[in-house]
């Protein structure tokens, strides 16, 4: 695949992306993260659309510092096995926050993804980077969260690591009618924390070509 023809879009439900905003702001001074599950869709001759069907946050045994996040591997593996066996979802992406102005994968992030892909026999994977932005004392230290997505891809013919590619977002505001009660029960068994409907409702979503920002509504 030529670099000129490469492009990709992440499709995600509004409430799933609001969950990421909420998890990030629960730890505004440390990195945090989680996993995303779904499938790739072929469009215009290219497998260029990533449909996110389920998102999880940090597990109870995760480890975090100001400059690093390590997921609870047991928790993430349990969710991956369940979602794959019951719903044919693949582990397609990771998300984590940065506490610096770096709004793309760090060198450590890139090395981690490139080194992990061959051992999992996959040729593409997405990393989503979250940044806390617009901190404001006037707003009571309320902050916004900006997300950007990046595709890591290995050429199937040459085994070449292609340049990391920034993607576009498509947020679905009409929520899925699928019953997710079973997934949620499994998710909460080992999750670091749950998220309430009130927390989700506290965000407005602002979309641009290559980023999605969650802005907390001012309390009246």
PECOR-V791717 format. One record per pair of residues at least 12 apart in sequence whose C-alpha atoms are under 10 Angstrom apart, sorted by the first residue. I is the first residue (numbers start at 1). J is the second residue. Records with the same first field share a line. If there is no record, write none. Layout:
BEGIN
I=J ; J
END
This chain:
BEGIN
1=46 ; 154 ; 155 ; 156 ; 157 ; 158 ; 162
2=155 ; 162
3=162 ; 163 ; 165
5=46
6=46 ; 47 ; 48 ; 151 ; 153 ; 162 ; 163 ; 165 ; 167
7=46 ; 47 ; 48 ; 49 ; 151 ; 165 ; 166 ; 167 ; 168
8=40 ; 43 ; 46 ; 47 ; 48 ; 49 ; 50 ; 149 ; 150 ; 151 ; 165 ; 166 ; 167 ; 168 ; 169
9=40 ; 41 ; 47 ; 48 ; 49 ; 50 ; 51 ; 149 ; 150 ; 151 ; 166 ; 167 ; 168 ; 169 ; 170 ; 210
10=40 ; 48 ; 49 ; 50 ; 51 ; 52 ; 126 ; 128 ; 148 ; 149 ; 150 ; 151 ; 167 ; 168 ; 169 ; 170 ; 171
11=38 ; 49 ; 50 ; 51 ; 52 ; 53 ; 168 ; 169 ; 170 ; 171 ; 172
12=36 ; 38 ; 50 ; 51 ; 52 ; 53 ; 54 ; 55 ; 169 ; 170 ; 171 ; 172 ; 173
13=51 ; 52 ; 53 ; 54 ; 55 ; 170 ; 171 ; 172 ; 173 ; 174 ; 175 ; 176
14=170 ; 171 ; 172 ; 173 ; 174 ; 175 ; 200 ; 203 ; 204 ; 205
15=55 ; 171 ; 172 ; 173 ; 174 ; 175 ; 197 ; 200 ; 201 ; 203
16=36 ; 52 ; 53 ; 54 ; 55 ; 56 ; 171 ; 172 ; 175 ; 200
17=52 ; 55 ; 147 ; 171 ; 172 ; 200 ; 205 ; 212 ; 213 ; 214
18=145 ; 195 ; 199 ; 200 ; 201 ; 202 ; 203 ; 204 ; 205 ; 213 ; 214 ; 215
19=55 ; 56 ; 57 ; 194 ; 195 ; 196 ; 197 ; 199 ; 200 ; 203
20=32 ; 33 ; 34 ; 55 ; 56 ; 57 ; 95 ; 96 ; 97 ; 130 ; 145 ; 147 ; 200 ; 214
21=97 ; 130 ; 131 ; 132 ; 144 ; 145 ; 146 ; 147 ; 199 ; 200 ; 203 ; 205 ; 213 ; 214 ; 215 ; 216
22=57 ; 145 ; 195 ; 196 ; 199 ; 200 ; 202 ; 203 ; 214 ; 216
23=56 ; 57 ; 58 ; 96 ; 97 ; 192 ; 193 ; 194 ; 195
24=57 ; 96 ; 97 ; 98 ; 130 ; 131 ; 132 ; 144 ; 145
25=97 ; 131 ; 132 ; 142 ; 143 ; 144 ; 145
26=193
27=64 ; 65 ; 66 ; 97 ; 99
28=66 ; 97 ; 98 ; 99 ; 131 ; 132 ; 143 ; 145
29=65 ; 66 ; 67 ; 97 ; 98 ; 99 ; 100 ; 132
30=64 ; 65 ; 66 ; 67 ; 68 ; 69 ; 97 ; 98 ; 99
31=63 ; 64 ; 65 ; 66 ; 67 ; 68 ; 69 ; 70 ; 96 ; 97 ; 98 ; 99 ; 100 ; 130 ; 131
32=57 ; 58 ; 62 ; 63 ; 64 ; 65 ; 66 ; 67 ; 68 ; 69 ; 70 ; 71 ; 95 ; 96 ; 97 ; 98 ; 99 ; 130
33=56 ; 57 ; 58 ; 59 ; 62 ; 64 ; 68 ; 69 ; 70 ; 71 ; 94 ; 95 ; 96 ; 97 ; 98 ; 128 ; 129 ; 130
34=55 ; 56 ; 57 ; 58 ; 59 ; 62 ; 69 ; 70 ; 71 ; 72 ; 76 ; 93 ; 94 ; 95 ; 96 ; 97 ; 128
35=54 ; 55 ; 56 ; 57 ; 58 ; 71 ; 76 ; 79 ; 80 ; 91 ; 92 ; 93 ; 94 ; 95 ; 96 ; 127 ; 128
36=51 ; 52 ; 53 ; 54 ; 55 ; 56 ; 57 ; 76 ; 80 ; 89 ; 90 ; 91 ; 92 ; 93 ; 94 ; 95 ; 126 ; 127 ; 128
37=50 ; 51 ; 52 ; 53 ; 54 ; 55 ; 56 ; 79 ; 80 ; 83 ; 84 ; 88 ; 89 ; 90 ; 91 ; 92 ; 93 ; 94
38=50 ; 51 ; 52 ; 53 ; 54 ; 55 ; 83 ; 84 ; 87 ; 88 ; 89 ; 90 ; 91 ; 92 ; 93
39=51 ; 52 ; 53 ; 88 ; 89 ; 90 ; 91 ; 92
40=52 ; 90 ; 92 ; 124
48=167
49=167 ; 168 ; 169 ; 170
50=92 ; 93 ; 125 ; 126 ; 167 ; 169 ; 170
51=89 ; 92 ; 170
52=89 ; 90 ; 91 ; 92 ; 93
53=83 ; 87 ; 89 ; 90 ; 176
54=79 ; 83 ; 89 ; 90 ; 91 ; 180 ; 183 ; 184
55=79 ; 91 ; 93 ; 94 ; 95 ; 187
56=75 ; 76 ; 79 ; 94 ; 95 ; 184 ; 187 ; 188 ; 191
57=71 ; 72 ; 75 ; 76 ; 94 ; 95 ; 96 ; 187 ; 191 ; 192 ; 193 ; 194 ; 195
58=70 ; 71 ; 72 ; 73 ; 75 ; 76 ; 96 ; 190 ; 191 ; 192 ; 193
59=71 ; 72 ; 73 ; 74 ; 75 ; 76 ; 187 ; 188 ; 189 ; 190 ; 191 ; 192 ; 193
60=72 ; 74 ; 75 ; 188 ; 189 ; 190 ; 191 ; 192 ; 193
61=73 ; 74 ; 75 ; 190 ; 191 ; 192
62=74 ; 75 ; 191 ; 192
65=99
66=97 ; 98 ; 99 ; 100
67=97 ; 98 ; 99 ; 100
68=96 ; 97 ; 98 ; 99 ; 108 ; 109
69=96 ; 97 ; 98
70=96
71=94 ; 96
72=190 ; 191 ; 192
74=190
75=186 ; 187 ; 188 ; 189 ; 190 ; 191 ; 192
76=91 ; 187 ; 190 ; 191
77=91
78=186 ; 187 ; 189 ; 190
79=91 ; 183 ; 186 ; 187 ; 189 ; 190
82=183 ; 186 ; 187
83=183 ; 186
86=182 ; 183
87=183
91=125 ; 126
92=122 ; 124 ; 125 ; 126 ; 127
93=113 ; 124 ; 125 ; 126 ; 127 ; 128 ; 149 ; 150 ; 151 ; 152
94=113 ; 125 ; 126 ; 127 ; 128 ; 129 ; 149
95=126 ; 127 ; 128 ; 129 ; 130 ; 147 ; 148 ; 149
96=109 ; 127 ; 128 ; 129 ; 130 ; 131 ; 147
97=128 ; 129 ; 130 ; 131 ; 132 ; 145 ; 146 ; 147
98=129 ; 130 ; 131 ; 132
99=130 ; 131 ; 132 ; 133
100=131 ; 132 ; 133
101=131 ; 132 ; 133
102=129 ; 130 ; 131
103=128 ; 129 ; 130 ; 131 ; 132 ; 146 ; 147 ; 148 ; 149
104=127 ; 128 ; 129 ; 130 ; 131 ; 147 ; 148 ; 149 ; 150 ; 164 ; 166
105=127 ; 128 ; 129 ; 130 ; 148 ; 149 ; 150 ; 164
106=129
109=127 ; 129
110=127 ; 152 ; 164
113=125 ; 126 ; 127 ; 152 ; 153
114=152 ; 153 ; 154 ; 161
117=152 ; 153 ; 154
118=154 ; 159
122=153 ; 154 ; 156
123=152 ; 153 ; 154 ; 155 ; 156 ; 159 ; 160 ; 161
124=151 ; 152 ; 153 ; 154 ; 155 ; 156 ; 161 ; 162
125=150 ; 151 ; 152 ; 153 ; 154
126=149 ; 150 ; 151 ; 152 ; 153 ; 164 ; 165 ; 166 ; 167
127=148 ; 149 ; 150 ; 151 ; 152 ; 164 ; 166
128=147 ; 148 ; 149 ; 150 ; 151 ; 166 ; 167
129=146 ; 147 ; 148 ; 149 ; 150 ; 211
130=145 ; 146 ; 147 ; 148 ; 149 ; 211 ; 212 ; 213
131=144 ; 145 ; 146 ; 147 ; 148 ; 213
132=144 ; 145 ; 146 ; 147 ; 213 ; 214
133=145 ; 146 ; 213 ; 214 ; 215
134=146 ; 215
139=218 ; 219
140=218
142=215 ; 216 ; 217 ; 218
143=214 ; 215 ; 216
144=203 ; 204 ; 205 ; 213 ; 214 ; 215 ; 216 ; 217
145=203 ; 205 ; 212 ; 213 ; 214 ; 215 ; 216
146=205 ; 206 ; 207 ; 211 ; 212 ; 213 ; 214 ; 215
147=169 ; 207 ; 210 ; 211 ; 212 ; 213 ; 214
148=166 ; 167 ; 168 ; 169 ; 210 ; 211 ; 212 ; 213
149=165 ; 166 ; 167 ; 168 ; 169 ; 210 ; 211 ; 212
150=164 ; 165 ; 166 ; 167 ; 168 ; 210
151=163 ; 164 ; 165 ; 166 ; 167
152=164 ; 165 ; 166
153=165
166=210 ; 211
167=209 ; 210 ; 211
168=207 ; 208 ; 209 ; 210 ; 211 ; 212
169=207 ; 208 ; 209 ; 210 ; 211 ; 212
170=207 ; 208 ; 209 ; 210 ; 211 ; 212
171=205 ; 206 ; 207 ; 212
173=205
199=216
200=216
201=216 ; 217
202=214 ; 215 ; 216 ; 217 ; 218 ; 219
203=215 ; 216 ; 217 ; 218
204=216 ; 217
END
